[in-house]
Amino acid sequence: MSAVVVFDSNYGNTERVAEAIAAGIGGATTVSVARLDPANLQADLLVVGSPINGWRPTAAMQKFLAGFGAAQLAGTRAAAFDTRVRLFIHGDAAGKISRALENAGATIVARPRGFIVKGTEGPLLDGELEAATAWGRSIAAEVARTA
Ligand SMILES: Cc1cc2nc3c(=O)[nH]c(=O)nc-3n(C[C@H](O)[C@H](O)[C@H](O)COP(=O)(O)O)c2cc1C
């Protein structure tokens, strides 16, 4: 199974989560959204994550998601995550990313997942990297189960 974890990150926290998820999946590649053209994306499993910035994914991530053609992700399994501060009202990026992937034809294999940072620049809350690796492991298991 080929797997790619695409992320955006201002301060490195979402990048660290992406790498932890990739380790859990096993053998997944991580790539910054700035370096990726959606037209060139080929993977059996695509995991996409962004910090929440102003209640939504970053501008670069929104542009990336808008670049998918209709049904371009047909046959691709996908999941989405975000990083966020723990506020009563924090908005959402993972759900919006998940819907965009689904609208591009992907089959969503996990509920959108948020990982918590202690402040705007981080660090991540204790245990979140371990939780990210476990989440990646569970996604890989779900993909294997439904292969
Ligand atoms: C301009 C800006 C807007 C933000 N808006 C939100 C928000 O609406 N909700 C939230 O939970 N966190 C918000 N944050 C905090 C980010 O979620 C946090 O900076 C991010 O998770 C850190 O990840 P990164 O190091 O990968 O950028 C915002 C941060 C910035 C810089």
The ligand as an SDF file (V2000), in Angstrom:
LIG
                    3D

 31 33  0  0  0  0  0  0  0  0999 V2000
   -3.6220   33.2660   12.2970 C   0  0  0  0  0  0  0  0  0  0  0  0
   -3.9610   32.1220   13.2250 C   0  0  0  0  0  0  0  0  0  0  0  0
   -5.2960   31.7930   13.4370 C   0  0  0  0  0  0  0  0  0  0  0  0
   -5.6380   30.7400   14.3120 C   0  0  0  0  0  0  0  0  0  0  0  0
   -6.9630   30.4040   14.4770 N   0  0  0  0  0  0  0  0  0  0  0  0
   -7.2840   29.3450   15.2720 C   0  0  0  0  0  0  0  0  0  0  0  0
   -8.6480   28.9400   15.4120 C   0  0  0  0  0  0  0  0  0  0  0  0
   -9.5790   29.4900   14.8240 O   0  0  0  0  0  0  0  0  0  0  0  0
   -8.9060   27.8560   16.2010 N   0  0  0  0  0  0  0  0  0  0  0  0
   -7.9110   27.1780   16.8610 C   0  0  0  0  0  0  0  0  0  0  0  0
   -8.2140   26.2070   17.5600 O   0  0  0  0  0  0  0  0  0  0  0  0
   -6.6100   27.5510   16.7460 N   0  0  0  0  0  0  0  0  0  0  0  0
   -6.2790   28.6080   15.9720 C   0  0  0  0  0  0  0  0  0  0  0  0
   -4.9600   28.9790   15.8430 N   0  0  0  0  0  0  0  0  0  0  0  0
   -3.9340   28.2100   16.5450 C   0  0  0  0  0  0  0  0  0  0  0  0
   -3.4090   27.1060   15.6370 C   0  0  0  0  0  0  0  0  0  0  0  0
   -4.3040   26.0420   15.6330 O   0  0  0  0  0  0  0  0  0  0  0  0
   -2.0020   26.6780   16.0650 C   0  0  0  0  0  0  0  0  0  0  0  0
   -1.1490   27.7680   15.8140 O   0  0  0  0  0  0  0  0  0  0  0  0
   -1.5560   25.4630   15.2690 C   0  0  0  0  0  0  0  0  0  0  0  0
   -2.2710   24.3140   15.6780 O   0  0  0  0  0  0  0  0  0  0  0  0
   -0.0820   25.1890   15.4430 C   0  0  0  0  0  0  0  0  0  0  0  0
    0.2700   24.2660   14.4380 O   0  0  0  0  0  0  0  0  0  0  0  0
    1.4870   24.5640   13.4410 P   0  0  0  0  0  0  0  0  0  0  0  0
    2.7000   24.6840   14.2890 O   0  0  0  0  0  0  0  0  0  0  0  0
    1.5380   23.3760   12.5560 O   0  0  0  0  0  0  0  0  0  0  0  0
    1.1730   25.8170   12.6720 O   0  0  0  0  0  0  0  0  0  0  0  0
   -4.6090   30.0180   14.9840 C   0  0  0  0  0  0  0  0  0  0  0  0
   -3.2650   30.3490   14.7480 C   0  0  0  0  0  0  0  0  0  0  0  0
   -2.9280   31.3810   13.8840 C   0  0  0  0  0  0  0  0  0  0  0  0
   -1.4730   31.7210   13.6500 C   0  0  0  0  0  0  0  0  0  0  0  0
  1  2  1  0
  2  3  1  0
  2 30  2  0
  3  4  2  0
  4  5  1  0
  4 28  1  0
  5  6  2  0
  6  7  1  0
  6 13  1  0
  7  8  2  0
  7  9  1  0
  9 10  1  0
 10 11  2  0
 10 12  1  0
 12 13  2  0
 13 14  1  0
 14 15  1  0
 14 28  1  0
 15 16  1  0
 16 17  1  0
 16 18  1  0
 18 19  1  0
 18 20  1  0
 20 21  1  0
 20 22  1  0
 22 23  1  0
 23 24  1  0
 24 25  2  0
 24 26  1  0
 24 27  1  0
 28 29  2  0
 29 30  1  0
 30 31  1  0
M  END
$$$$
